[in-house]
Amino acid sequence: MKKSFVQMGFVVLPLLIISLVTSCKKEAAETLNDSGTTNRMQKSAKKRVERAYKDDFKTSYRFIPDIANGWTPPNPGPAWYPGEGEGHATHMGKAFTKFNQYASFGPNGFGSVGAPLNLFPFLKDPLTAAGITVPDNVNSIVFDDKGNSIWFQLTSNFTVPASATRINFTGTADIVGGTGKFIGATGQVNLTGYFNPTNSNDAGVSAEGRITY
């Protein structure tokens, strides 16, 4: 019996060594594989592409007079002109927009500048409910129903009256971030649009430029 145990020891010991070596190799391979996967994920996360961007929206707006800063009827300002709309955007398909502007009389006549989306709850709250929180420098947003959004900061805006029922405008905006696949997005767009000063449901805006994300 003693000889049998010794013989068994000579058989079991090599099997244990082989098992340990195989296990170590497997762990090393898994570690290398995990490292390779991590590297590929990091490279993928860092890869950003510049693409053409275009959108087009039918919009409506609200007139909110700034009484504290001297608004008197029937003047168009000083006042805020927040609004929203529905349309289409490249890289999204069907999309929605919200925006806010502040209009007033200045040395060059009547004009407007971007105002924070966060200023009014009826703009901010639906975005928050959808999981989108924007910083105060964002004046307009384009978003879909999948959690993707692109944030814009207005940099210039010029209005040209065309008739009693149509005011045309042009402008520029910087892309300053986003959510979903547009996190950290950058770029610039040119804006064109119009609004009817006698009908707040008659307005539209489109943008065209470049986006990097």
C-alpha positions as CSV (number, residue, x, y, z in Angstrom):
1,M,0.0,0.0,0.0
2,K,2.8,2.5,0.8
3,K,4.3,2.0,-2.6
4,S,1.0,2.6,-4.2
5,F,0.6,6.0,-2.4
6,V,4.1,7.1,-3.5
7,Q,3.3,6.1,-7.1
8,M,0.0,8.1,-6.8
9,G,2.0,11.1,-5.6
10,F,4.2,11.0,-8.7
11,V,1.1,11.1,-10.8
12,V,-0.9,13.8,-8.9
13,L,2.0,16.3,-8.5
14,P,2.7,16.7,-12.3
15,L,-1.1,17.1,-12.8
16,L,-1.2,19.9,-10.2
17,I,1.7,21.7,-11.7
18,I,0.2,21.5,-15.2
19,S,-3.1,22.8,-13.8
20,L,-1.4,25.7,-12.1
21,V,0.6,26.7,-15.2
22,T,-2.6,26.5,-17.4
23,S,-4.5,28.6,-14.9
24,C,-1.8,31.3,-14.8
25,K,-1.6,31.4,-18.6
26,K,-5.4,31.7,-18.8
27,E,-5.4,34.6,-16.3
28,A,-2.5,36.3,-18.1
29,A,-4.4,36.0,-21.4
30,E,-7.6,37.4,-19.8
31,T,-5.6,40.3,-18.4
32,L,-4.1,41.0,-21.8
33,N,-7.5,40.7,-23.4
34,D,-9.1,43.1,-20.9
35,S,-6.2,45.5,-21.4
36,G,-6.7,45.3,-25.2
37,T,-10.4,45.8,-24.9
38,T,-9.8,48.8,-22.6
39,N,-7.3,50.3,-25.1
40,R,-9.8,49.8,-27.9
41,M,-12.5,51.5,-25.9
42,Q,-10.3,54.4,-25.0
43,K,-9.3,54.9,-28.6
44,S,-12.9,54.7,-29.7
45,A,-13.9,57.2,-27.0
46,K,-11.2,59.6,-28.2
47,K,-12.1,59.3,-31.9
48,R,-14.0,62.5,-32.9
49,V,-15.3,63.2,-36.4
50,E,-16.2,66.5,-38.0
51,R,-19.3,66.4,-40.1
52,A,-21.8,68.6,-41.9
53,Y,-24.8,69.7,-39.9
54,K,-28.2,71.0,-40.9
55,D,-31.6,71.4,-39.3
56,D,-34.9,73.0,-40.2
57,F,-37.8,73.8,-37.7
58,K,-41.2,75.2,-37.8
59,T,-41.5,77.2,-34.6
60,S,-43.7,79.3,-32.3
61,Y,-42.6,81.9,-29.8
62,R,-43.9,83.8,-26.7
63,F,-43.6,87.5,-25.9
64,I,-42.6,88.2,-22.3
65,P,-42.2,91.9,-21.7
66,D,-39.4,93.1,-19.4
67,I,-41.5,95.5,-17.4
68,A,-38.8,96.0,-14.7
69,N,-36.5,97.4,-17.4
70,G,-38.9,99.9,-18.9
71,W,-41.2,98.0,-21.3
72,T,-44.3,100.0,-22.3
73,P,-47.0,99.0,-24.8
74,P,-47.1,98.6,-27.7
75,N,-43.3,98.4,-27.9
76,P,-41.7,95.0,-29.0
77,G,-39.1,95.4,-26.3
78,P,-37.3,95.2,-24.0
79,A,-38.7,91.7,-23.8
80,W,-37.9,88.0,-24.0
81,Y,-38.8,85.8,-27.0
82,P,-38.6,82.2,-25.9
83,G,-40.0,79.5,-28.2
84,E,-39.9,75.9,-29.4
85,G,-40.5,73.9,-32.5
86,E,-40.4,70.6,-34.4
87,G,-38.6,69.5,-37.5
88,H,-35.6,67.5,-38.6
89,A,-31.8,67.6,-38.0
90,T,-28.9,65.7,-39.5
91,H,-27.6,62.8,-37.3
92,M,-30.9,62.8,-35.5
93,G,-33.8,62.6,-37.9
94,K,-37.0,63.9,-36.3
95,A,-36.0,66.5,-33.7
96,F,-37.2,69.3,-31.5
97,T,-35.9,72.7,-30.6
98,K,-36.2,75.2,-27.7
99,F,-34.7,78.7,-27.7
100,N,-34.6,82.0,-25.8
101,Q,-33.7,85.5,-26.9
102,Y,-33.8,89.0,-25.3
103,A,-34.7,91.9,-27.6
104,S,-34.3,95.6,-26.8
105,F,-33.6,99.0,-28.4
106,G,-30.0,100.0,-28.7
107,P,-27.7,102.4,-30.6
108,N,-28.2,100.4,-33.8
109,G,-32.0,100.1,-33.4
110,F,-34.0,97.1,-32.3
111,G,-32.1,93.9,-31.9
112,S,-31.8,90.7,-29.9
113,V,-29.2,88.6,-28.1
114,G,-29.2,85.1,-26.8
115,A,-30.8,84.5,-23.4
116,P,-30.5,81.4,-21.1
117,L,-32.8,78.5,-21.7
118,N,-32.8,78.0,-18.0
119,L,-34.5,81.4,-17.4
120,F,-38.0,80.0,-17.8
121,P,-39.4,76.8,-16.2
122,F,-41.6,76.0,-19.3
123,L,-38.3,75.7,-21.3
124,K,-36.1,74.1,-18.6
125,D,-38.5,71.6,-16.9
126,P,-39.3,69.4,-19.9
127,L,-35.6,69.1,-20.6
128,T,-34.8,68.2,-17.0
129,A,-37.6,65.6,-17.1
130,A,-36.0,64.1,-20.2
131,G,-32.6,63.9,-18.4
132,I,-31.1,66.9,-20.2
133,T,-29.5,69.6,-18.0
134,V,-27.9,72.6,-19.8
135,P,-25.6,75.3,-18.5
136,D,-26.7,78.9,-18.5
137,N,-24.7,79.8,-21.5
138,V,-26.9,77.7,-23.7
139,N,-29.5,79.8,-25.7
140,S,-31.0,77.1,-27.9
141,I,-31.1,73.3,-28.1
142,V,-31.9,70.7,-30.7
143,F,-32.8,67.2,-29.3
144,D,-34.6,64.0,-30.1
145,D,-36.5,61.4,-28.0
146,K,-33.5,59.2,-27.5
147,G,-31.5,61.4,-25.1
148,N,-29.4,63.0,-27.8
149,S,-29.1,66.8,-27.8
150,I,-26.9,69.6,-29.2
151,W,-26.4,72.9,-27.4
152,F,-26.0,76.3,-29.1
153,Q,-24.8,79.7,-27.9
154,L,-25.9,82.6,-30.1
155,T,-23.0,84.7,-31.2
156,S,-24.7,87.2,-33.6
157,N,-28.2,88.0,-34.8
158,F,-29.5,90.5,-37.4
159,T,-33.1,91.2,-38.2
160,V,-34.4,92.7,-41.5
161,P,-38.1,93.7,-41.7
162,A,-39.7,92.3,-45.0
163,S,-43.3,93.3,-44.4
164,A,-45.8,94.1,-41.6
165,T,-46.2,90.3,-41.1
166,R,-42.6,89.0,-41.7
167,I,-39.3,89.8,-40.1
168,N,-36.3,87.9,-41.5
169,F,-33.2,87.2,-39.5
170,T,-29.7,85.8,-39.9
171,G,-27.1,84.9,-37.3
172,T,-24.4,82.6,-36.1
173,A,-24.1,80.2,-33.2
174,D,-21.4,78.1,-31.6
175,I,-22.0,74.5,-30.7
176,V,-21.0,74.2,-27.0
177,G,-21.9,70.7,-26.0
178,G,-24.6,68.1,-25.9
179,T,-25.8,64.8,-24.5
180,G,-26.0,61.2,-25.7
181,K,-23.7,60.8,-28.8
182,F,-23.1,64.5,-28.8
183,I,-21.4,64.8,-25.4
184,G,-18.6,67.4,-25.8
185,A,-19.8,68.5,-29.3
186,T,-18.2,71.6,-30.8
187,G,-18.8,73.5,-34.1
188,Q,-20.4,76.5,-35.7
189,V,-23.6,77.1,-37.7
190,N,-25.2,79.9,-39.7
191,L,-28.8,80.7,-38.9
192,T,-31.6,81.9,-41.1
193,G,-35.2,82.3,-40.2
194,Y,-38.3,84.5,-39.9
195,F,-41.1,85.4,-37.5
196,N,-44.5,87.0,-37.9
197,P,-44.8,89.9,-35.3
198,T,-48.6,89.6,-35.6
199,N,-48.8,85.8,-35.2
200,S,-46.6,84.0,-32.7
201,N,-47.3,80.6,-34.3
202,D,-45.9,81.7,-37.6
203,A,-42.1,81.4,-37.4
204,G,-39.3,79.1,-38.5
205,V,-35.5,78.7,-38.2
206,S,-32.8,76.6,-39.9
207,A,-29.1,76.1,-39.2
208,E,-26.3,74.9,-41.4
209,G,-22.6,74.4,-40.6
210,R,-20.1,71.9,-39.1
211,I,-20.2,69.7,-36.0
212,T,-17.5,67.7,-34.3
213,Y,-18.4,64.9,-31.9
